[in-house]
Amino acid sequence: MRQQALYEAKKLVFQKNSGVMSTLSHNLRGYPFGSVTPYMCNEQGRIYFLLVI
């Protein structure tokens, strides 16, 4: 079962090019802040995020 879940997760990551990255606030406890973030994967499966500051 675990190997199948890992396979499905990797498949999903390779099929898409964006996801939601979230952080938690120290000031507003319990409220996550999320942003849609583009990413790309290389042949080894490493994920690279594009962060614009």
Buried (B, 14 or more C-beta within 10 A) or exposed (E): EEEEEEEEEEEEBEEEEEBEEEEEEEEEEEEEEEEEBEBEBEEEEEEEEEEEE
